[in-house]
Amino acid sequence: MGSWMVPTAYLLGAGWFFATAIILGVFLGHWVDEKTGLEPTFTLIGIFVGLAVALVGGIRMLQPFMRRIGGGGSEQG
């Protein structure tokens, strides 16, 4: 097995997380809009909440990966 498989699987998982968070935010916002009649208020809120969840979760998810790939230290000279 190639050494590329583990990083690829890790990044694919992160990509699915980003997509799922954003899409769920949009769909939930749209659903609330249909129930309340306040279109596009909750859809926009859902987009921003989904983006925020994707950003925060993605950073937390990718930090260990970046440390492992980058060697864990910052070399400044």
GROMACS elastic network, one bead per residue, 0.5 to 0.9 nm:
[ bonds ]
;  ai    aj funct       b0    kb
    1     4     6  0.83860   500
    1     5     6  0.73922   500
    2     5     6  0.59170   500
    2     6     6  0.85150   500
    3     6     6  0.66655   500
    3     7     6  0.78837   500
    4     7     6  0.57644   500
    4     8     6  0.60781   500
    4     9     6  0.86742   500
    5     8     6  0.51042   500
    5     9     6  0.60583   500
    5    10     6  0.85439   500
    6     9     6  0.52055   500
    6    10     6  0.61611   500
    6    11     6  0.86757   500
    7    10     6  0.50080   500
    7    11     6  0.61316   500
    7    12     6  0.85111   500
    7    65     6  0.78056   500
    7    69     6  0.86809   500
    8    11     6  0.52062   500
    8    12     6  0.60730   500
    8    13     6  0.85879   500
    9    12     6  0.50551   500
    9    13     6  0.61845   500
    9    14     6  0.86754   500
   10    13     6  0.52122   500
   10    14     6  0.63862   500
   10    15     6  0.87565   500
   10    62     6  0.83605   500
   10    65     6  0.77870   500
   11    15     6  0.61147   500
   11    16     6  0.86259   500
   11    62     6  0.81025   500
   11    65     6  0.88421   500
   12    16     6  0.62289   500
   12    17     6  0.85830   500
   13    16     6  0.51655   500
   13    17     6  0.62244   500
   13    18     6  0.87646   500
   14    18     6  0.62720   500
   14    19     6  0.86983   500
   14    57     6  0.88530   500
   14    58     6  0.63425   500
   14    61     6  0.69716   500
   14    62     6  0.74057   500
   15    18     6  0.51446   500
   15    19     6  0.62216   500
   15    20     6  0.85147   500
   15    58     6  0.85118   500
   16    19     6  0.51395   500
   16    20     6  0.59165   500
   16    21     6  0.84430   500
   17    20     6  0.51905   500
   17    21     6  0.60520   500
   17    22     6  0.86023   500
   17    54     6  0.68690   500
   17    57     6  0.80636   500
   17    58     6  0.73546   500
   18    21     6  0.53728   500
   18    22     6  0.63077   500
   18    23     6  0.85873   500
   18    50     6  0.84242   500
   18    51     6  0.79154   500
   18    53     6  0.82287   500
   18    55     6  0.76236   500
   18    57     6  0.82215   500
   18    58     6  0.68248   500
   19    22     6  0.53818   500
   19    23     6  0.59921   500
   19    24     6  0.84104   500
   19    54     6  0.78668   500
   20    23     6  0.52059   500
   20    24     6  0.58774   500
   20    25     6  0.83940   500
   20    50     6  0.84743   500
   20    54     6  0.83488   500
   21    24     6  0.53403   500
   21    25     6  0.61889   500
   21    26     6  0.87732   500
   21    49     6  0.85502   500
   21    50     6  0.50203   500
   21    51     6  0.71063   500
   21    52     6  0.87736   500
   21    53     6  0.64017   500
   21    54     6  0.55883   500
   22    25     6  0.51372   500
   22    26     6  0.63186   500
   22    27     6  0.87422   500
   22    46     6  0.79178   500
   22    47     6  0.62642   500
   22    48     6  0.82365   500
   22    49     6  0.78523   500
   22    51     6  0.56089   500
   22    52     6  0.86482   500
   22    53     6  0.79073   500
   22    54     6  0.67315   500
   23    26     6  0.51268   500
   23    27     6  0.61359   500
   23    28     6  0.84888   500
   23    46     6  0.88126   500
   23    47     6  0.79408   500
   23    50     6  0.72145   500
   24    27     6  0.51342   500
   24    28     6  0.58914   500
   24    29     6  0.82907   500
   24    46     6  0.78775   500
   24    47     6  0.86590   500
   24    50     6  0.69164   500
   25    28     6  0.53121   500
   25    29     6  0.60080   500
   25    30     6  0.85010   500
   25    43     6  0.76611   500
   25    44     6  0.89017   500
   25    45     6  0.79505   500
   25    47     6  0.54003   500
   25    48     6  0.77224   500
   25    49     6  0.62871   500
   25    51     6  0.80071   500
   26    29     6  0.51700   500
   26    30     6  0.60715   500
   26    31     6  0.85687   500
   26    42     6  0.84319   500
   26    43     6  0.55415   500
   26    44     6  0.74990   500
   26    45     6  0.82154   500
   26    47     6  0.51418   500
   26    48     6  0.87086   500
   26    49     6  0.88266   500
   26    50     6  0.72158   500
   27    30     6  0.50422   500
   27    31     6  0.60528   500
   27    32     6  0.86287   500
   27    43     6  0.74392   500
   27    46     6  0.75781   500
   27    47     6  0.88582   500
   28    31     6  0.50416   500
   28    32     6  0.62346   500
   28    33     6  0.85472   500
   28    42     6  0.81071   500
   28    43     6  0.74462   500
   28    46     6  0.65462   500
   29    32     6  0.52003   500
   29    33     6  0.61398   500
   29    34     6  0.87412   500
   29    40     6  0.83145   500
   29    41     6  0.79037   500
   29    44     6  0.70823   500
   29    45     6  0.66355   500
   29    47     6  0.75451   500
   30    34     6  0.62935   500
   30    35     6  0.87634   500
   30    39     6  0.76839   500
   30    40     6  0.74908   500
   30    41     6  0.87283   500
   30    42     6  0.64110   500
   30    44     6  0.86003   500
   30    46     6  0.78111   500
   31    34     6  0.51922   500
   31    35     6  0.64448   500
   31    36     6  0.88001   500
   31    42     6  0.83787   500
   31    43     6  0.81202   500
   32    35     6  0.50568   500
   32    36     6  0.60964   500
   32    37     6  0.81230   500
   32    38     6  0.82944   500
   32    39     6  0.87513   500
   32    42     6  0.63471   500
   32    43     6  0.78650   500
   33    36     6  0.52145   500
   33    37     6  0.53316   500
   33    38     6  0.52364   500
   33    39     6  0.50535   500
   33    40     6  0.65606   500
   33    41     6  0.69585   500
   33    42     6  0.56088   500
   33    43     6  0.67239   500
   34    37     6  0.53649   500
   34    38     6  0.74851   500
   34    39     6  0.71952   500
   35    38     6  0.83023   500
   36    39     6  0.80264   500
   37    40     6  0.86564   500
   38    41     6  0.57928   500
   38    42     6  0.72165   500
   39    42     6  0.68177   500
   39    43     6  0.71691   500
   39    44     6  0.89470   500
   40    43     6  0.52289   500
   40    44     6  0.61824   500
   40    45     6  0.86643   500
   41    44     6  0.54476   500
   41    45     6  0.63562   500
   41    46     6  0.86679   500
   42    46     6  0.58373   500
   42    47     6  0.84222   500
   43    47     6  0.61880   500
   43    48     6  0.87510   500
   44    47     6  0.50477   500
   44    48     6  0.63711   500
   44    49     6  0.86077   500
   45    48     6  0.52323   500
   45    49     6  0.60604   500
   45    50     6  0.84167   500
   46    49     6  0.50705   500
   46    50     6  0.58432   500
   46    51     6  0.83853   500
   47    50     6  0.51378   500
   47    51     6  0.61047   500
   47    52     6  0.85898   500
   48    51     6  0.50376   500
   48    52     6  0.60919   500
   48    53     6  0.85757   500
   49    52     6  0.50358   500
   49    53     6  0.61032   500
   49    54     6  0.84699   500
   50    53     6  0.51471   500
   50    54     6  0.60412   500
   50    55     6  0.85071   500
   51    54     6  0.50162   500
   51    55     6  0.60002   500
   51    56     6  0.85863   500
   52    55     6  0.50702   500
   52    56     6  0.60910   500
   52    57     6  0.82493   500
   53    56     6  0.53590   500
   53    57     6  0.57252   500
   53    58     6  0.79453   500
   54    57     6  0.52598   500
   54    58     6  0.54914   500
   54    59     6  0.82553   500
   55    58     6  0.51099   500
   55    59     6  0.60738   500
   55    60     6  0.85933   500
   56    59     6  0.52936   500
   56    60     6  0.62959   500
   56    61     6  0.85530   500
   57    60     6  0.51110   500
   57    61     6  0.59429   500
   57    62     6  0.85069   500
   58    62     6  0.59248   500
   58    63     6  0.84151   500
   59    62     6  0.52096   500
   59    63     6  0.59304   500
   60    63     6  0.55575   500
   60    64     6  0.78160   500
   61    64     6  0.69528   500
   61    65     6  0.76248   500
   62    65     6  0.50751   500
   62    66     6  0.60613   500
   62    67     6  0.85980   500
   63    66     6  0.51419   500
   63    67     6  0.61645   500
   63    68     6  0.86129   500
   64    67     6  0.50894   500
   64    68     6  0.61565   500
   64    69     6  0.86135   500
   64    72     6  0.88645   500
   65    68     6  0.51759   500
   65    69     6  0.61356   500
   65    70     6  0.83859   500
   66    69     6  0.51045   500
   66    70     6  0.56979   500
   66    71     6  0.82297   500
   66    72     6  0.78294   500
   67    70     6  0.51406   500
   67    71     6  0.58696   500
   67    73     6  0.75738   500
   68    71     6  0.54049   500
   68    72     6  0.59084   500
   69    72     6  0.75895   500
   70    73     6  0.72340   500
   70    74     6  0.84485   500
   71    74     6  0.82779   500
